Amino acid sequence: MSRDPLTIIAEVLGEPADQMRNPVNAGYQCPFINSVCTKRSQRMQGSYPVCSIYRKTIQHCVCPKRFYQADLVADVLAHCWAGTPPTAPQVAYEVQMKGFGMVDLVIADIDATNTVRSFVSVELQAVDITGSVEPAYQALLGNAQVEGKISYGLNWANVRKRYVSQLISKGFYHHHWGSKIVSVLQEPLYAQFRHYIPFDELDPKAGTSNVVFMLYDFQDDPDRGAPHRRLTFTRAIGTSHNSLMTGALYRTPPDRAVFCQRILERLNGA
């Protein structure tokens, strides 16, 4: 059984996969960070420049740096900043603090004395892959079909468990700092969060919103046309670290009788 790799690999180095079959000729240059692609795989040496893949015909971003195509700073100022946004915002990338972790960028309002008046932190999150799409990537490079069965999926649960706990902690810190943390996601990933965690959806600019989800999705590029696509802003939704924590911890429990039945099945060797 064979399969066209173009039904799996959507983009390489930001280009439609069928137009970027030889990324080495492009020097593995990522157009979104203006440097060599930093994405790696344990199974191969060098860059692994797959930006997005298809799963059930839906295009999913699998590299957070893919979001840098969007004008994140302008979108944060327009949709997430509380009060009057700064006219000359400063942007610091990969800001790290012990016991806090790292955020991808911080947008700050700096006064004439070089003092930080206010700031908003921004984190980028893509979905993880289960299994591997590397056979499809290698087939793409070789202008060949994928031979045999290829097993891969989207690890929604892993991202949800790992990332939401980080957002709760960082949202708590930003609450005490009188600020916000903005989480940049694709719409399908946000839908998965909401399906499992019934947190409040608030005005993203409200003072009660210390966590803001700024959402994007793939649309045809209006300048270059199909098959080129852009991650385009769709909406911003606020919430709080308390609401995220409560929603994550106090979900409706599963049926006790069903769980007891599972216990008996295991005891009886089922």
Rosetta silent file (secondary structure, phi, psi, omega in degrees, C-alpha in Angstrom):
SEQUENCE: MSRDPLTIIAEVLGEPADQMRNPVNAGYQCPFINSVCTKRSQRMQGSYPVCSIYRKTIQHCVCPKRFYQADLVADVLAHCWAGTPPTAPQVAYEVQMKGFGMVDLVIADIDATNTVRSFVSVELQAVDITGSVEPAYQALLGNAQVEGKISYGLNWANVRKRYVSQLISKGFYHHHWGSKIVSVLQEPLYAQFRHYIPFDELDPKAGTSNVVFMLYDFQDDPDRGAPHRRLTFTRAIGTSHNSLMTGALYRTPPDRAVFCQRILERLNGA
SCORE:     score description
SCORE:     0.000 S_00000001
   1 L     0.000  131.752  179.610    0.000    0.000    0.000 S_00000001
   2 E  -122.503  160.773 -177.717    1.387    3.406   -0.938 S_00000001
   3 E  -146.151  143.314  177.838    0.346    6.951   -0.107 S_00000001
   4 L   -72.158  123.410 -179.757    1.110   10.382   -1.489 S_00000001
   5 H   -62.595  -20.272  179.545    3.235   12.274    1.097 S_00000001
   6 H   -71.230  -11.433  173.189    1.412   15.475    0.118 S_00000001
   7 H   -84.439   -4.954 -179.198   -1.659   14.125    1.915 S_00000001
   8 L  -117.638  -52.229 -178.692    0.401   14.200    5.130 S_00000001
   9 E   -87.638  120.018 -179.034    3.029   16.961    4.863 S_00000001
  10 E   -91.985  -45.436 -175.711    1.420   20.364    4.344 S_00000001
  11 E  -139.568  145.369  171.709    4.369   22.770    4.572 S_00000001
  12 E  -130.382  125.692 -176.934    8.151   22.695    4.585 S_00000001
  13 L    51.308   38.575  175.696   10.020   25.903    5.493 S_00000001
  14 L    78.175   -1.881 -179.549    6.731   27.785    5.260 S_00000001
  15 E  -105.525  153.374  172.278    6.110   26.775    1.656 S_00000001
  16 E   -52.356  136.631 -170.877    3.534   24.323    0.273 S_00000001
  17 H   -56.473  -36.768 -178.071    5.216   20.923    0.517 S_00000001
  18 H   -71.745  -10.158  177.421    5.096   20.220   -3.223 S_00000001
  19 H  -104.952    3.706 -179.992    7.059   23.452   -3.807 S_00000001
  20 L  -139.366   64.273 -179.042    9.773   22.712   -1.225 S_00000001
  21 L   -88.386   -5.570 -178.569   11.029   19.204   -1.955 S_00000001
  22 L  -137.525   71.240 -175.341   14.696   20.131   -1.528 S_00000001
  23 H   -63.282  -20.237  178.488   15.057   22.291    1.609 S_00000001
  24 H   -63.051  -32.937  178.256   18.842   21.877    1.592 S_00000001
  25 H   -67.873  -23.430  176.701   18.940   24.156   -1.462 S_00000001
  26 H   -91.412    7.247  179.166   17.156   26.778    0.628 S_00000001
  27 L    66.218   18.710 -176.912   19.791   26.395    3.342 S_00000001
  28 L    54.546   29.807 -178.513   17.051   25.222    5.718 S_00000001
  29 E   -77.497  120.202  176.074   16.273   28.906    6.221 S_00000001
  30 E   -81.839  123.141 -177.862   13.062   29.436    8.166 S_00000001
  31 L   -72.417  -13.137 -175.682   11.286   32.527    6.793 S_00000001
  32 L   -90.020  -20.551  177.300    9.555   33.161   10.113 S_00000001
  33 L  -121.748    0.277  178.346   12.707   33.578   12.215 S_00000001
  34 L    54.395   40.233  175.196   15.106   34.553    9.397 S_00000001
  35 E  -157.807  179.680 -178.498   17.609   31.888   10.382 S_00000001
  36 E   -62.938  138.583  178.637   18.200   28.154   10.053 S_00000001
  37 L   -54.013  131.305 -178.379   15.260   26.009   11.133 S_00000001
  38 L   -98.176   -2.249 -179.131   15.692   24.949   14.762 S_00000001
  39 L   -72.033  134.560 -176.736   13.182   22.091   14.662 S_00000001
  40 L  -129.512  161.892  175.148   14.835   18.715   15.262 S_00000001
  41 E  -130.569  145.622  179.075   13.945   15.041   15.260 S_00000001
  42 L   -70.978  -18.489 -174.007   15.498   12.245   17.294 S_00000001
  43 L   -95.554   -5.063 -177.737   15.510   10.015   14.219 S_00000001
  44 E  -147.119  156.112 -179.968   17.457   12.240   11.835 S_00000001
  45 L   -88.651  152.934  175.988   20.342   14.695   11.846 S_00000001
  46 L    79.343 -166.515 -177.045   20.002   18.383   11.109 S_00000001
  47 L   -68.936  149.569  176.765   16.876   20.447   10.637 S_00000001
  48 L  -126.168   78.232 -162.560   13.453   18.844   10.382 S_00000001
  49 L   -83.825   42.238  177.011   11.623   21.723    8.672 S_00000001
  50 E   -86.970  114.411 -177.063    8.030   20.445    8.680 S_00000001
  51 E   -86.216  -39.299 -176.474    5.833   23.404    9.680 S_00000001
  52 E  -150.838  155.377 -179.454    2.389   21.845    9.369 S_00000001
  53 E  -132.410  167.688  173.876    0.752   18.538    8.545 S_00000001
  54 E  -102.331  136.815  169.873   -2.637   17.244    7.485 S_00000001
  55 E  -135.819  115.003 -175.332   -4.773   15.092    9.728 S_00000001
  56 L    54.497   44.610  176.702   -8.154   14.132    8.273 S_00000001
  57 L    70.330   -2.264  178.623   -7.631   16.885    5.653 S_00000001
  58 E   -92.108  133.650 -179.293   -7.294   19.600    8.353 S_00000001
  59 E   -84.843  124.600 -177.622   -4.020   21.539    8.366 S_00000001
  60 E  -120.234  131.409  175.894   -2.371   21.611   11.803 S_00000001
  61 E   -73.765  126.066  179.716    0.587   23.735   12.862 S_00000001
  62 L  -116.401    6.570  175.968    3.279   21.508   14.431 S_00000001
  63 L  -132.554  120.539 -177.187    5.985   24.157   14.928 S_00000001
  64 H   -60.936  -27.577 -178.920    5.344   27.148   17.226 S_00000001
  65 H   -68.912  -13.431  175.938    7.640   29.385   15.195 S_00000001
  66 H   -60.564  -27.524 -178.940    5.123   29.111   12.358 S_00000001
  67 H   -69.759  -16.543 -179.389    3.034   31.685   14.252 S_00000001
  68 H   -68.255   -8.601  173.221    5.689   34.344   13.660 S_00000001
  69 H   -64.168  -33.086  179.851    4.212   34.826   10.194 S_00000001
  70 L   -74.876  159.059  174.882    1.417   36.746   11.919 S_00000001
  71 L   -86.955   79.863 -172.889    1.914   40.264   13.252 S_00000001
  72 H   -62.192  -40.496 -178.179    1.752   39.090   16.853 S_00000001
  73 H   -62.784  -48.252  179.283    2.704   42.426   18.391 S_00000001
  74 H   -61.957  -38.882 -179.305   -0.006   44.333   16.513 S_00000001
  75 H   -68.251  -39.474  176.948   -2.568   41.649   17.345 S_00000001
  76 H   -63.544  -46.125 -179.167   -1.717   41.719   21.061 S_00000001
  77 H   -62.672  -37.883 -176.772   -1.942   45.514   21.174 S_00000001
  78 H   -78.240  -34.160 -168.706   -5.257   45.519   19.304 S_00000001
  79 H  -117.454  -13.313 -172.962   -6.992   42.608   21.014 S_00000001
  80 L  -126.261  -23.605 -173.890   -5.353   41.883   24.374 S_00000001
  81 L   -71.916  128.371  177.888   -3.745   44.999   25.846 S_00000001
  82 L   -82.147  131.303 -178.958   -5.709   46.514   28.733 S_00000001
  83 L    80.474 -161.857 -178.472   -6.087   50.267   28.455 S_00000001
  84 L   -76.688  122.103 -178.969   -4.277   52.441   25.944 S_00000001
  85 L   -71.925  155.269  179.062   -1.547   50.452   24.171 S_00000001
  86 L   -66.925  148.573  178.492    1.946   51.944   23.876 S_00000001
  87 L   -84.035  -21.973  179.254    2.783   53.854   20.725 S_00000001
  88 L  -133.083   68.464 -177.517    6.365   52.557   20.678 S_00000001
  89 L   -66.444  145.869  174.922    6.295   49.072   22.208 S_00000001
  90 E  -105.727  143.702 -177.086    9.554   47.252   22.838 S_00000001
  91 E  -121.741  122.945  174.946    9.815   43.489   22.250 S_00000001
  92 E  -110.288  130.878 -176.588   12.138   41.174   24.187 S_00000001
  93 E  -101.642  146.640  175.610   12.435   37.585   22.942 S_00000001
  94 E    49.670   62.749  178.838   12.933   34.404   24.984 S_00000001
  95 E   -87.970  127.023 -174.665   12.761   36.017   28.415 S_00000001
  96 E  -125.948  144.557  176.742   13.617   33.564   31.175 S_00000001
  97 E  -140.361  136.632  179.768   13.405   33.677   34.970 S_00000001
  98 L   -59.064  132.506 -179.876   14.422   31.015   37.477 S_00000001
  99 L    80.590   -0.770 -177.245   11.384   29.213   38.843 S_00000001
 100 L  -120.448  -31.570 -175.798    9.199   30.742   36.148 S_00000001
 101 E    92.287 -164.748 -175.984   10.435   29.264   32.906 S_00000001
 102 E  -118.317  145.942  170.047   10.685   31.032   29.585 S_00000001
 103 E  -115.651  149.391 -173.924    8.218   32.981   27.496 S_00000001
 104 E   -66.383  -39.267  176.021    8.689   33.390   23.768 S_00000001
 105 E  -157.287  155.661  176.294    8.376   37.164   23.800 S_00000001
 106 E  -127.751  127.688  176.855    7.399   40.053   26.040 S_00000001
 107 E   -99.336  120.838 -172.015    5.834   43.246   24.706 S_00000001
 108 E  -125.108  148.606  172.228    6.721   46.123   27.010 S_00000001
 109 E  -102.834  113.233 -175.816    5.902   49.796   27.423 S_00000001
 110 E  -109.016  131.199 -179.055    9.146   51.544   28.425 S_00000001
 111 L   -87.823 -176.807 -174.386    9.163   55.126   29.694 S_00000001
 112 L   -66.524  -19.899  179.518   11.765   57.856   29.145 S_00000001
 113 L   -94.460   11.513 -179.923   13.747   56.747   32.215 S_00000001
 114 L    65.571   35.813  176.615   14.071   53.187   30.827 S_00000001
 115 L  -107.313  138.695  178.241   11.577   51.831   33.352 S_00000001
 116 E   -76.055  114.085  177.428    9.044   49.163   32.427 S_00000001
 117 E   -79.220  -46.101 -179.539    5.602   50.714   32.842 S_00000001
 118 E  -158.163  163.148 -179.233    3.618   47.661   31.750 S_00000001
 119 E  -158.911  160.213  173.285    4.076   44.485   29.755 S_00000001
 120 E  -133.692  130.263  177.073    2.317   41.454   28.297 S_00000001
 121 E   -91.152  149.565 -177.159    4.018   38.070   27.892 S_00000001
 122 E  -132.598  129.381  175.380    3.328   35.903   24.841 S_00000001
 123 E  -121.012  141.287 -179.995    3.755   32.138   24.451 S_00000001
 124 E  -108.176  132.174 -178.324    3.398   30.160   21.221 S_00000001
 125 L  -136.196  123.102  173.785    2.063   26.608   21.324 S_00000001
 126 L  -105.043  172.840  179.921    1.684   24.090   18.505 S_00000001
 127 L   -89.482  146.662  176.918    0.288   20.572   18.737 S_00000001
 128 L   -84.903  158.060  177.787    2.529   17.540   19.273 S_00000001
 129 E  -106.790  136.568  167.332    2.583   14.520   16.973 S_00000001
 130 E   -94.903  150.510 -174.293    2.215   10.918   18.109 S_00000001
 131 E    70.514 -145.248 -177.681    4.062    8.399   15.987 S_00000001
 132 L  -155.256  142.171  172.546    6.030   10.011   13.183 S_00000001
 133 L  -104.228   10.520 -179.185    5.514   11.669    9.817 S_00000001
 134 H   -59.166  -38.564  176.031    9.203   11.310    8.944 S_00000001
 135 H   -58.020  -35.913  178.080    8.554    8.537    6.385 S_00000001
 136 H   -70.357  -39.205  178.183    6.279   10.977    4.556 S_00000001
 137 H   -63.949  -44.024  179.129    8.893   13.743    4.788 S_00000001
 138 H   -65.551  -37.820  177.101   11.612   11.453    3.420 S_00000001
 139 H   -65.393  -37.754  177.634    9.303   10.311    0.618 S_00000001
 140 H   -60.549  -46.432 -179.608    8.596   13.959   -0.208 S_00000001
 141 H   -63.270  -33.744 -178.411   12.319   14.693   -0.502 S_00000001
 142 L   -90.253    6.158  179.834   12.780   11.650   -2.706 S_00000001
 143 L    56.549   41.474 -174.937    9.818   12.488   -4.952 S_00000001
 144 L  -127.974  175.609  174.447    8.346    9.120   -4.021 S_00000001
 145 L   -89.932  156.628  173.502    5.284    7.572   -2.450 S_00000001
 146 E   -81.123  119.305 -178.710    5.111    6.505    1.189 S_00000001
 147 E   -95.839  137.770  179.798    5.367    2.733    1.158 S_00000001
 148 L    81.928 -179.609 -177.423    3.676    0.651    3.839 S_00000001
 149 L   -79.167  135.751  174.309    1.537    1.815    6.719 S_00000001
 150 L  -115.393  127.209 -175.367    2.358    5.155    8.354 S_00000001
 151 L  -114.094  117.869  177.309    1.067    5.666   11.872 S_00000001
 152 E  -156.103  160.431  177.778    0.754    9.155   13.308 S_00000001
 153 E  -159.129 -170.590 -179.917   -1.724   11.314   15.160 S_00000001
 154 E  -113.376  125.499 -173.874   -2.061   14.496   17.193 S_00000001
 155 L   -89.856   69.107 -179.060   -1.217   14.282   20.885 S_00000001
 156 H   -57.148  -45.945 -173.708   -3.910   16.608   22.199 S_00000001
 157 H   -61.547  -42.747 -179.002   -3.834   15.097   25.704 S_00000001
 158 H   -63.067  -44.346  179.315   -0.090   15.578   26.204 S_00000001
 159 H   -63.967  -44.323 -178.162   -0.224   19.235   25.170 S_00000001
 160 H   -60.552  -49.714 -176.086   -3.287   19.875   27.322 S_00000001
 161 H   -65.651  -43.227 -176.824   -1.851   18.307   30.488 S_00000001
 162 H   -75.194  -47.618 -170.373    1.591   19.862   30.148 S_00000001
 163 H   -76.964  -40.263 -177.786    0.738   23.275   28.766 S_00000001
 164 H   -64.532  -37.724  178.071   -2.375   24.145   30.784 S_00000001
 165 H   -62.908  -36.822  176.707   -0.541   23.513   34.066 S_00000001
 166 H   -66.363  -41.244  179.738    2.152   25.944   32.911 S_00000001
 167 H   -63.618  -37.332  178.403   -0.462   28.536   31.980 S_00000001
 168 H   -61.545  -47.668 -179.951   -2.056   28.254   35.417 S_00000001
 169 H   -63.965  -47.007 -177.566    1.272   28.940   37.129 S_00000001
 170 H   -71.337  -32.214  174.276    2.275   31.743   34.793 S_00000001
 171 H   -63.608  -38.628  177.152   -1.211   33.232   34.908 S_00000001
 172 H   -61.419  -46.373  178.970   -0.912   33.319   38.704 S_00000001
 173 H   -61.997  -45.109 -178.348    2.406   35.175   38.476 S_00000001
 174 H   -66.997  -31.906  174.348    1.046   37.651   35.943 S_00000001
 175 H   -58.896  -44.442 -179.624   -2.008   38.246   38.137 S_00000001
 176 H   -72.455  -24.409  176.967    0.313   39.336   40.948 S_00000001
 177 H   -86.251   -3.146 -177.027    2.308   41.466   38.534 S_00000001
 178 L    68.887   35.031 -176.332   -0.866   43.174   37.308 S_00000001
 179 L  -133.157 -166.362  179.904   -0.288   41.849   33.811 S_00000001
 180 E  -136.559  155.485  167.587   -1.418   39.134   31.367 S_00000001
 181 E  -117.292  129.986 -177.949    0.043   36.167   29.582 S_00000001
 182 E  -103.127  125.654  178.511   -1.150   35.614   26.024 S_00000001
 183 E  -103.917  116.189 -178.886   -1.254   32.065   24.696 S_00000001
 184 E   -92.555  118.796 -176.618   -1.078   31.869   20.897 S_00000001
 185 E  -135.186  162.135  168.251   -2.851   28.754   19.597 S_00000001
 186 E   -87.026  149.840 -175.936   -4.485   27.373   16.491 S_00000001
 187 H   -51.366  -46.028 -178.407   -8.284   27.053   16.666 S_00000001
 188 H   -61.232  -34.504  178.641   -8.388   23.201   16.742 S_00000001
 189 H   -69.193  -41.164  176.745   -6.056   23.067   19.757 S_00000001
 190 H   -62.082  -40.152  178.843   -8.160   25.614   21.625 S_00000001
 191 H   -60.042  -37.419  177.075  -11.284   23.580   20.829 S_00000001
 192 H   -66.543  -41.443  176.134   -9.624   20.560   22.448 S_00000001
 193 H   -57.578  -49.660 -176.369   -8.818   22.595   25.568 S_00000001
 194 H   -66.121  -30.392 -179.799  -12.407   23.789   25.855 S_00000001
 195 H   -65.346  -35.744 -175.809  -13.794   20.294   25.311 S_00000001
 196 H  -100.689  -22.302 -175.987  -11.973   18.968   28.362 S_00000001
 197 L  -126.957  106.773 -176.698  -11.667   22.054   30.570 S_00000001
 198 L   -83.079   65.693  179.377  -14.817   24.184   31.064 S_00000001
 199 L   -82.307  161.765  178.628  -13.089   27.453   31.981 S_00000001
 200 L   -68.423  145.721  172.501  -14.743   30.885   31.823 S_00000001
 201 L  -110.102  117.880 -172.129  -14.481   32.892   28.610 S_00000001
 202 E  -121.857  171.227  173.418  -14.004   36.580   29.414 S_00000001
 203 L   -61.947  123.005 -176.251  -13.241   39.891   27.736 S_00000001
 204 L   -63.689  -21.917 -179.522   -9.534   39.602   26.825 S_00000001
 205 L   -93.410   -6.706 -177.332   -8.890   43.228   27.803 S_00000001
 206 L   -68.375  152.174  178.686  -10.662   43.014   31.170 S_00000001
 207 L   -65.532  -22.572  179.333   -8.666   43.245   34.370 S_00000001
 208 L   -78.143  -11.721 -179.616  -10.028   39.854   35.437 S_00000001
 209 L   -93.936  100.679  175.462   -8.379   38.183   32.430 S_00000001
 210 L  -100.033   -6.400  170.953   -4.790   37.321   33.325 S_00000001
 211 E  -124.558  128.932  179.483   -4.655   34.552   30.697 S_00000001
 212 E  -126.286  129.550  173.017   -5.671   35.332   27.109 S_00000001
 213 E   -94.374  117.185  177.241   -5.952   32.847   24.270 S_00000001
 214 E  -105.388  115.682 -166.432   -5.135   34.554   20.976 S_00000001
 215 E  -106.876  145.643 -179.575   -6.321   32.231   18.223 S_00000001
 216 E  -135.730  159.823  171.999   -5.267   31.730   14.611 S_00000001
 217 E  -152.005  161.044 -178.044   -6.150   29.388   11.797 S_00000001
 218 E   -74.788  131.814  173.317   -4.948   28.609    8.293 S_00000001
 219 E  -137.624  156.433  177.021   -6.490   30.570    5.437 S_00000001
 220 E   -57.991  136.927 -179.601   -5.460   31.009    1.820 S_00000001
 221 L   -67.638  118.532 -177.583   -2.802   33.693    1.503 S_00000001
 222 L   -67.567  -22.231 -178.796   -4.552   36.756    0.007 S_00000001
 223 L   -88.676  -43.310 -175.276   -1.296   38.010   -1.525 S_00000001
 224 L   -97.470  -21.391  179.324    0.212   34.824   -2.957 S_00000001
 225 L    79.011  166.546  178.586   -2.970   32.812   -3.435 S_00000001
 226 L   -63.116  145.791    9.305   -3.552   29.084   -3.013 S_00000001
 227 L   -89.133    8.269  177.516   -1.871   26.759   -2.236 S_00000001
 228 L   -69.041  138.755 -176.448    0.063   29.257   -0.073 S_00000001
 229 E  -132.643  154.882  179.155   -1.586   29.701    3.307 S_00000001
 230 E  -123.134  148.554  167.847   -1.314   32.072    6.256 S_00000001
 231 E   -85.185  112.172 -171.486   -2.029   31.689    9.945 S_00000001
 232 E  -111.555  138.175  178.278   -4.614   34.434   10.341 S_00000001
 233 E   -58.977  134.915  177.218   -5.982   35.943   13.556 S_00000001
 234 E  -114.316  -45.482 -178.384   -9.513   34.767   14.330 S_00000001
 235 E  -170.752  163.777  175.445  -10.341   35.902   17.884 S_00000001
 236 E  -125.233  134.673 -176.353   -9.022   36.562   21.392 S_00000001
 237 E  -131.085  125.356  178.873  -10.606   35.024   24.488 S_00000001
 238 E   -91.990  157.408  170.563   -9.748   35.908   28.064 S_00000001
 239 E  -157.171 -171.049  178.836   -9.907   33.767   31.175 S_00000001
 240 L  -127.918  158.822  178.014   -8.210   33.602   34.574 S_00000001
 241 H   -63.156  -33.826  178.146   -5.710   31.250   36.154 S_00000001
 242 H   -64.311  -43.106 -179.465   -8.321   30.437   38.820 S_00000001
 243 H   -66.898  -40.813  176.462  -10.891   29.430   36.221 S_00000001
 244 H   -61.041  -44.603 -178.222   -8.349   27.311   34.344 S_00000001
 245 H   -65.360  -45.335  179.843   -7.297   25.583   37.562 S_00000001
 246 H   -63.339  -44.102 -179.904  -10.864   24.937   38.713 S_00000001
 247 H   -64.537  -35.796 -179.204  -11.911   23.647   35.301 S_00000001
 248 H   -74.160  -35.004 -175.663   -8.895   21.344   35.067 S_00000001
 249 H   -86.067  -37.279 -169.899   -9.270   19.907   38.583 S_00000001
 250 L  -111.700   54.785  173.303  -13.014   19.664   39.040 S_00000001
 251 L   -75.340  160.457  176.512  -14.306   18.028   35.904 S_00000001
 252 L   -61.127  122.953 -176.787  -17.408   15.830   36.100 S_00000001
 253 L   -70.560  152.663  176.419  -16.149   12.481   37.450 S_00000001
 254 L   -68.902  166.599 -176.825  -16.728    9.290   35.473 S_00000001
 255 L   -63.662  125.742 -178.573  -19.396    6.826   36.585 S_00000001
 256 H   -62.946  -41.082 -177.956  -18.363    5.023   39.814 S_00000001
 257 H   -61.959  -37.872  178.864  -20.204    1.827   38.888 S_00000001
 258 H   -66.144  -40.631  178.829  -18.312    1.603   35.600 S_00000001
 259 H   -65.184  -41.294  177.300  -15.000    2.036   37.417 S_00000001
 260 H   -61.356  -37.800  177.575  -15.945   -0.655   39.940 S_00000001
 261 H   -63.547  -38.216  177.536  -16.739   -2.967   37.050 S_00000001
 262 H   -63.871  -38.038  177.680  -13.268   -2.327   35.630 S_00000001
 263 H   -60.473  -48.318 -179.226  -11.767   -3.285   39.009 S_00000001
 264 H   -62.787  -38.157  179.237  -13.660   -6.577   39.029 S_00000001
 265 H   -62.482  -41.609  179.684  -12.645   -7.296   35.449 S_00000001
 266 H   -68.993  -39.179  178.897   -8.972   -6.875   36.303 S_00000001
 267 H   -65.087  -31.404 -179.011   -9.282   -8.990   39.459 S_00000001
 268 L   -91.185    7.792  175.714  -10.938  -11.729   37.436 S_00000001
 269 L    80.402   16.239 -179.211   -8.216  -11.638   34.809 S_00000001
 270 L   -75.955    0.000    0.000  -10.279   -9.979   32.096 S_00000001
